[in-house]
Amino acid sequence: MYKNYFFLLRCIKELTPIIKECEITEAYTQEKDKLFFNIPSADHPYSHLIISTNPQQTYLLFKSEHHKAKKNRFNFCRQLFPARFKSAEIAVGERVIRINTDSGNIFFMIRGGKTNLLFADGGQKIFPFKKIDEDKKDDLLKELMKYEYADPDKAIDRILGHLPKTERESPEKLPFIGKEIFKEVENREGDFREILIKIINEILYDPIAVFYDEDLNKLRFCPVSFRSVKIPPDAAQFKNYNEALDRYLGFVYSNARKMNIRKEVEKYVFNEIERLSRRLKNLDASLGSESKEKEYKKSGELLLTNINSLRKGMKSATLTDTASGEEVAIILDEKLSPKQNIDLYYEKSRDAKIRYRKSKELQSVAQREYARLQAISVRIENSADDEKIREIKKELKMKTNETIQKNNEEKGSFRHFLIEGKYHLYVGKDSKNNDLLTTRFARQNDFWFHARSVSGSHVVLRVDNTKDPVPKNILHKAACVAAFYSKAKSSKLASVTYTLKKYVVKNQRHDPGEVSITKESVLLVKPEIPKDCEAVYD
């Protein structure tokens, strides 16, 4: 209700003696939709008049102490300031305030989404605070100039002298009365016009109550004499409109911060539950069938038993399992020797065993965390106390929004792949991006890849748990991606260097994208994006 026409009258009436004949040294903005007028005085060198054009929080507020921001500040209409304040008037029947100075007029027009501040110099050229079309400026200025402006006392007399006699006339004769006033009229008995005058005078002169209405779940701003509002005994009361508005806005910002914390925690828990749900689904799928460890090991043993019947160049071999008497068809790599094929199957068996064990452990951890977050979600839903929400945030060890945003910005700047639904792989896009990936994003025990002897992207395989060895086939697939994003992309085979990030050195002697390696291994791979290496778009 603080934006009601009669409260605006009271605002101008109380504000004018404070800033009359003061000098407006500058007008600047440091927050969206807010303009700050510096009006220093001997007693208050940092006093400001703040006007907000935000449709949800439109107001005019005097602050005796406000310090300018050192950064992100933009001066507005330098040519009109400094200027001496002369008077403040309001349009009769319209929520348009005109501040008169010796260099021009400042119009504060309150119109919902079209709320704006406009500066008019002596030549009646206007400068809008919020952008409007050029062809609409003249029409807007003509509209502003046609209104009848008056100081608060004269405006009050003009309005009280023309009040409607019945409620039926009100929408036409006084459309700006407001639904709050009509609701208050309904709570009183007597002559409609007399009640209306009494209520308007209460708005203009009575102390103002500012409090949180528990029943309606919203902040209230109204005269203490209002009968349509249940005002609690401990509600804050103010004789001055400016002080009441300052407290009201303080409540608004405080509640907004509390609501933001609650929303932040709710969103974090929801996203984590969704993420764990997807992870558990993937893990369930990978564990749905038994580990292929035994299958690979059995193939290796059969090949070893029949090594004399194998030859290099064979694409497959059909061998008899002596235990079951069944024939088993085994696929071979024609480029490898019999011993190499046997070693390959034993290696696949070891990798499958590692993957299966890791998946089981990850599933167990994910299930426990999922259950914990579900319980926390119920606690949040049942917690009305903001302090408990802050305790939950602390318990979750949530990163600050700034940290999350920074991490997401860094992560989002690289190519991102997911190998076998579990292993995160990051690929640099250019020299500077390579440096960012290697020196700032990669952890000491992450695996680092680069195509050997040719230019290409730095590639980092994230290692979340250093106690679990990364299977060799995962390293091989990461190397394939590193070769693909290099000058060796068109080669049939390419050599790729890989090592732990802690063995990668970057110093001032290196050009962008250049590093030195103190320890390395090499893989010979085909440059490609493996089938189970899925691109992730963050």
N, C-alpha and C positions, 0 to 999 in steps of 0.2 A: 504493500500500500504506500510505501515511501515515495513512489512515482506519481501518486495522485495529484491532480492539479492544485488542490488546496495545500497540500504539503509542499509543493514547489513554491507556492506563494509565500508560505512560512519560511522556506529556505532562503528566498531572496530578501525577505523582510529582515531576517536575523543576520544575513551575511553582509548586506550593504554597509552598515556602520563600521564593520571590521576592516573592509578593504577600500572604503571611500578615500579618494585622492592618493591611494598608494600607486606606486609605479610598477607596471608589469615589465620586467626586464627582458624576459624571453619566453617563448612557448616552444616546448619540445616534447617528443614522444620517446618513451623507453620501454613501453609495453604495448601490445596490440590493442587498438581501439581506445587508448587513453592519451589525453593531452594534458601536459603539466605546465601551468603558468607560474613562473617564479615571481612572487610579490613580496620581496624582503622589506622588513621594517626594522627600526632600531632595536625593538625588544625581541623580534623573531626574524633573524636574517635568513633563515631557511624555510620561511613559510611559502606554501604553494596552494593554488586553487587547482583541483584535479577534476577533470570532466571525462566521464566514461561514456563512450558511444556504443558500448556493447549492448545489443538488444535485450539480453537476459539480465544485465546489471547496468542499467542506465542511471547515472547519478552525477551530482555536482557536490563536491566535498572540499572543505577548507582544512588544510593540515598546517599547523603552526611549526612542525618540524618534519621536513622531508629532504633527504640528501640525494642529489642526482647520481645516476649510475655513471661509472667511469667509461663504460663501453656500451655499444649498441644504443646510442642516443642520437636522435636526429632532430635538429632545430627546424621549426616550422614558421614560415612567413617572416623571415628575418627583417624584411623591409618595413614591417609594421611595428616593430619593437626596437627600443623601449617605447612604452605608451602609458599615459597616466589614466587610471580608472576614474570615470566620471559618475556613472550611475548604472543600476541594473533595473530592467523593466521586464514585464511579462505580457504576452499578448492576451487580451481579454477573451477568455473562452478557448484558448489554444495553448497547448504545452510547447510554447516557443519562448525562450528567454533571450533577451537582447542585452548584451553588456556593451555599454557605450564608453569609448576611450577617446582621447584627443587625436588619434590617428585613424579612427574608423570604428566599425561595429563588429561585435562577435555574436553570431546567432547560434544558439543551442536548440536544435529542433528535435523533439522526442516523438518519433513515429515508428515504433516497433523496429522492423528490419531496415527501415529507411532513416533511422536516427543518424544525425550528422551534426558536425560543427562547420560553420561557414564564416569566413572573414570577408568583410566588405570594406574596402578603403574609401577615401574621400571621393574618389571618382566612381564609386559604386561598382567597382569590379570585384567579383567574389572569388575567394580561394577556398574550396572545400577541403576539409580534413580527410574525409573518405571520398574516393573518386566517384564522380558522376559524369555523365555524357556532356560534352561541350555544348551541344544544341539544347540541353535542358537547363543550363545555368541561368540564362536570362529569364526564363519562365519561373524558375524557382525564386529568383531575386524579386520579381514582380509580386509573387505570392507572399513572400515574407514582408514586403513593404506595404502591402494593402491591409495588414492586420493593425488593429488599434492597440498600441503598447502603452502601458501605464505603470507607475510605481505600485508596489504591493497594496498600499492603503487605498489608492484610487481604484485599482482593479477589484479589490474586495467590495468597495462601495457599489461599483458598477454591476457586479454580479449579484450581490444581495438585493439590489433594487429591481432586478429582473428575474427573480426566482419564480418558477412555475407555482401555481396555486394547488395543483393536484399532481399525483404521481403519473397520471396519464399524459400530462403535458411534458414531463421531464425529458424523454428521449429527443424531443424536437427542440425545446428551449435550452436545455443544458445537457447535451449528450456526454459531457466529460465528467459528470458527477461520480460515476464509478459504481460497480456492483457492491463494493464493501459498504458504501454509504446507504444504498438502497436496502441492504440487508439490515443495517443498523436502524433504519427508519421503521422496518417491520417489527422491531423489538420494542417500539415505544408507542404510546397512545397519545392522541391529541391531533391538533391541526397539522396537516402535512407540511405546509410552508414554514410554520413556526418550529417544527421538529427539525426540518432541514437546516434552517438558520442556526439552531442550537448545535447541531452536529458539526456544521462547518466551523463554527466558532471554537468548538472543542478541538478540532484538528489544528486550528490556527494558534491556539493559546494554551491548551492543557498539556500537562506532562505526558511524555510518550513512553509507552511500555515496549520493551524489546525482550522477547523470550522465545523459547522453543515449545511449540504446541504439540504435546505428546499424542493427543487424540488424532490430530490431523497430520502428524509427522512432518511438520514444516515450521519455519521461523515466522514469527509474527512481529508486526510493527504497527502500532495503533495507539490512539489516545487512551489513557488509563480509565477514562469515563465510559468507554464503549461497553454496551450491554450484550452485544451479539458475540462477544469474544470472552471465553473463560480465561481470565488473567490470573495466573498463580500468585500467591502472596509474595513469593521471593523474586518476582520478575524485576529486572533492572528497569529503573525509571529515570527519565532525563527531561529537564526543563527546556533544553536546547535541541533543536532539530539536528544540527550538525553533529553534536555529540552522540545522539541516538543513532544516526546513520552510521557513524564511525563504528559504534559497537555492533550494529546489525551486520555490517560488511565483515567485521572481524569474525562474527559467528558463521557467516557464509563461508569465508575462506577456511576457518577451522573445521567446519563440517565437511567441506570439500576435500580437505587433506585426509580426514578420517575415512571418508567414503573412498578416496583414491587408494588408501592403504588396504581397505577391505577388498576392493575390486582387484587390486594388484595381487593380493594373496589368493583370492578365489580363482583368478585367471591362471596364476602359476600352478596351483594344485590341479585345476582342470586340465591344463596342457600336459602336466607330468603324468596324470592318470591316462590320458589319451596316448602319450608316447609309450608308456609302459604296456598299455593294452596292445599296441601294435607290435612291440617287441615280443611280448608273450605269445602273440599269434604266430609270429615268424619262428620263434623258438619251438613252439608246439609242432609246427609244420616240419621243421628240420629234425625233430626228435620222434616224429610219428612213426618212422620206420627205424629199425635197429641200425646201429652203427655199421658201416660197410667195412669196418676194420677186419672182421673175420673173412668176408668175401675176398677182399684184396689179398689177405695173407694166404688163403687157400689157393688163389690163383698163382701167387708167387711160389708156393710149395710144389704145386703141380708142374709149373715150368721148370723148377730146379730138378725135380725127379726125372723129367724128360728132356733135360738140356741137350742131350746128344741128338735129339730129333729136330732141334730148332736151328734155323738159319737166319742170318741177317737178310732183310728184304721181305720176310713173311709178314702179312698183314693180320693174320690170325692163326690160331692153332686149336684143334679139337682134340682134347686129351681125356683119358678115362680116369675117373676118380676111383681108386682101388677100394676105398672104404664103402662107397655106396654102389659102385659098379656103373654109375651114370657117366655119360659123356658130357664134358664141359667145354663150351666154345669160349676161348680167351682172345681178346683183341690185342694185337701187338703193334708196336711202332716200327715200321719197316726200316727206318733210318738207324735204329739202334741194334746193337749186337744182342744175342740171347742173354748174356749176363746183365747187360744194361736194362733189358726189359724186365728181368727178374728183380733187379734192384729197384726198378721203378715201382713195381707192385708192392714190394716190401715198404718202400717210402710212402706210397699211398695209404697203406695200412696204418703206418705210424701217424700220418697226418690226420686220418679219419678218427683214430683213437683220441688224438689231442682235441680235434674239433668237437667230438661227441662229449668229452669230459667238460670242455669249456662251455658248451651249450647247456649242459645240465647244471653247472655252477651258476651260469648267468640266469637260467630259469629260476633257480632257487632264490637268488638275490632279488630278481625282479618280482617274484611273487610276494616276498616279504615286504618290499618297498610299496608294491601295489596295495597290499592290505593296510599298511601304515597310512598311506595317503587317503584311502577310502575312509579310514577312521577320522583323520584330520578334517576331511571334507564335511563329515557329520558334525564335528565340533564347531566348524565355522558357521554352518547353517544354524546351529543352536546357540551361537554366541551373540548376544546383543551388546556385550561390553566391549568397547573399543580397545581397552587395555589387554583383553584376552586375545584379540586379533593381532596386536603387536607382539604378544608372547609367542603366538603361533608363527608369525613371520620370523622371529628370532630363532625359534626351534627348527624351522625349515632351512635356516642359513641361506636365505635368499640373497642373491647378488643384487646390488643397487641397479636401478633402471639404467643408469649411466654406464655401468660395467657391462650389463647385458647388451646394451645398444652397441657399445664399442666392440665386444666380442662378435656380435652378429654382423656388424659392418665389416670386420676383418674376415670372418668366415665367409660372408657373402661375396667378398671380392675375389675369391678363388673359384676355380672349377672344383666341383665336389662330386665324388662318386662313393657308392656303397658297394663293397665287395661281399658277395654271399649274404647280404642283408645284415652284416655285423661289423665289417671293418671299414672305417672312414678313410678315404683317400682324397688328398687335396693337391691341386695342380696349379702352379703359377701361370699367369697370362703374359707377362713381359718381364723385362729386367728388374724394374722397380718392384713389381708384384712378387717376383721371385725372392728378392731381398726381404720383403715383408713376411712372406711365408716362412722363410728359413730362419731369419733372425728374431722375429717377434712372435710368430704364431706357433712354430714347431716347438715341442718339448724335447728335453735332453735325450729321452729314451725312445722318441719316435724314430721310425725308419725313414731315411732320406735317400732319394733315387735321382739319377741324372744319366741321360744317354752319354756314353763315353766318346770322347774325341770329337763331338759335334755340339753345336749350340742347341739348346732346348729348354724346356720348362723344368724347374725344380719340382719334385713330387714328394709329398710327405704322407706316410702311412701312420695314422694315429694309433698309439699303443696306450690303451686305458689301464691295463693291468700288467705291470712288468714281470709279475710272477708266472704268467701264462705265456709260454713260447708261441710265437706267431708261426703257423704252419708254412712250410716251404712253398706250397702251391699258391698261398696268398702273396708271398713275396714275389713269386714268379709273375702273378697277374699284375701286381703293382708295377713291376719292371716293364711289362708289356705296354702299360699306359704311358710310362715315362718315355719309352721308345717312340710311341705313337705321337707324342707331343714334342718331337724333336726333328732335326734335319734328316734323321735316319728313318723317317716315317715310310718312305717308299722302298726301303730295303727289305729283302726277304727275312734276314736276321740282323739283329743289332746287339751290340754289347752295352750293358747298362751297369753302371757303378751303383752300389748300394752300401749304406753304412748307417750307424746310429747318428742322430743329429749332433750329439756331443763331440763327434769327431770331425764336424764341419766347421771351418774357421773363416770368419769374415773380418777384415781389418781395413784401415784407411787406404792401403795400397791397391786394394781391389776395385775394379770398375763396377758399376751397377750390374748385378746378376752374377758376378764372379766370386768364387770361394776357393778355399784350399781344403784338402782332405788329408787327415793324418792316419786314417786306417780305412781300408775299403775291401769289398768283395765284388765279384763280377758275375753277372748272369747273361747268358746268350738267349735272347728271346725274339719272338715275332712281334713287330710293332702293330698293336691292335688294341681295341677296347673289348675285353673278354665278355662273353655272353652274360655271365652273372655279375657283371660290374655295371651297376645301375647309376645313371646320372641323377643327382639330387639338385633341385632348384630351390634354394633357401629363400 
